Amino acid sequence: MAEVRVKICGLRTVADVDAVAAAGAGYAGFNFFAPSPRFVTVEAARALALAAPPGLCKVALVVDADDATLDAIVAGVPLDMLQLHGHESVARVAEIRARYGLPVMKVIGVAGEADLAALTEISLAADQLLIDAKPPKDAVLPGGNGLAFDWRLLVGRKWLKPWMLAGGLTPGNVAEAVRLTGARQVDVASGVESAPGVKDAARIADFVRAAQG
Ligand SMILES: O=C(O)c1ccccc1NCC(=O)[C@H](O)[C@H](O)COP(=O)(O)O
């Protein structure tokens, strides 16, 4: 079976990109949500994307972004994918996909069984799904909170599109998450950091190794 593909989200320095590539991760995520400690400007993200080796999928994470914001990101940064981490509707996902000609990964937050229904509907429009923990009601960030959901909710489930597991994953628990859910792709932000927004190369390497068994 093909090895598990890993996305490391919220890279801010060229050293982060180098660490992600050296570890063998498949995706590098750049965060354009201003309140996040992982936020990067278009100019900074461009430098990071240009430092990425061929084959590393460069993903822009946005939250309910309007067309002007997306226009600036897509024009300024060489990208391979857009990650929609807000409340984007099925129609908005389809619109963004058509407007930019890039694959779109739509995030669905999960706290319980009832949240899984949204995955079926959104998989008609998105190229990939990212199944993350639903943020707490009072959270400032819609993602990157280091919170896990009950992975058992995903056991035996299938969706039309490739999917990625996220939420509270760490080098210590990712192997169990993969074993239990059957995920072939995983995503992490805070679990490979030494402080909010500060990636740790050793933790990135440990995470990829653990995810890929
Ligand atoms: O990471 C952030 O700061 C963030 C802010 C706003 C929206 C999404 C954000 N992160 C998205 C991701 O893809 C994370 O990797 C995912 O939510 C998992 O985060 P974590 O539990 O910290 O590994």
The ligand as an SDF file (V2000), in Angstrom:
LIG
                    3D

 23 23  0  0  0  0  0  0  0  0999 V2000
   -3.1860   26.5750   12.1630 O   0  0  0  0  0  0  0  0  0  0  0  0
   -3.8170   27.6300   12.2380 C   0  0  0  0  0  0  0  0  0  0  0  0
   -3.4090   28.6060   12.9040 O   0  0  0  0  0  0  0  0  0  0  0  0
   -5.1170   27.7650   11.5330 C   0  0  0  0  0  0  0  0  0  0  0  0
   -5.7960   28.9670   11.6230 C   0  0  0  0  0  0  0  0  0  0  0  0
   -7.0020   29.1310   10.9750 C   0  0  0  0  0  0  0  0  0  0  0  0
   -7.5480   28.1090   10.2250 C   0  0  0  0  0  0  0  0  0  0  0  0
   -6.8710   26.8990   10.1360 C   0  0  0  0  0  0  0  0  0  0  0  0
   -5.6570   26.7220   10.7800 C   0  0  0  0  0  0  0  0  0  0  0  0
   -4.9860   25.4970   10.6880 N   0  0  0  0  0  0  0  0  0  0  0  0
   -5.4350   24.5440    9.7530 C   0  0  0  0  0  0  0  0  0  0  0  0
   -4.8070   23.2410    9.6310 C   0  0  0  0  0  0  0  0  0  0  0  0
   -4.8290   22.6880    8.5360 O   0  0  0  0  0  0  0  0  0  0  0  0
   -4.2970   22.5230   10.8240 C   0  0  0  0  0  0  0  0  0  0  0  0
   -3.2350   21.7430   10.4390 O   0  0  0  0  0  0  0  0  0  0  0  0
   -5.4030   21.6640   11.4040 C   0  0  0  0  0  0  0  0  0  0  0  0
   -6.4460   22.4920   11.8600 O   0  0  0  0  0  0  0  0  0  0  0  0
   -4.8730   20.8450   12.5830 C   0  0  0  0  0  0  0  0  0  0  0  0
   -4.2920   21.6700   13.5460 O   0  0  0  0  0  0  0  0  0  0  0  0
   -3.5900   21.0350   14.8300 P   0  0  0  0  0  0  0  0  0  0  0  0
   -4.6580   20.4210   15.6620 O   0  0  0  0  0  0  0  0  0  0  0  0
   -2.9230   22.1720   15.5060 O   0  0  0  0  0  0  0  0  0  0  0  0
   -2.6070   20.0280   14.3190 O   0  0  0  0  0  0  0  0  0  0  0  0
  1  2  2  0
  2  3  1  0
  2  4  1  0
  4  5  1  0
  4  9  2  0
  5  6  2  0
  6  7  1  0
  7  8  2  0
  8  9  1  0
  9 10  1  0
 10 11  1  0
 11 12  1  0
 12 13  2  0
 12 14  1  0
 14 15  1  0
 14 16  1  0
 16 17  1  0
 16 18  1  0
 18 19  1  0
 19 20  1  0
 20 21  2  0
 20 22  1  0
 20 23  1  0
M  END
$$$$
